[in-house]
Amino acid sequence: MTEVARTGECPECGALISLKDPVIREITTCDECGVTLEVISIEPLLFEIAELEGEDWGE
């Protein structure tokens, strides 16, 4: 199986991000601005800022 590299744009800072064989809901980090991103589309490769769930301490 051949790896396919895809490139998309960070929605926060516009930097180009390349992933090999991306999958929907994959989590990655932008090297430029450090934001955590989630893959929402493969073709074209699109990201959205990931909604990270924090721990619920009963607050």
Secondary structure, DSSP 4 states (H G I P E B T S, - for coil): ----EEEEE-TTT--EEEEES--TT-EEE-TTT--EEEEEETTTTEEEE--PPPP----
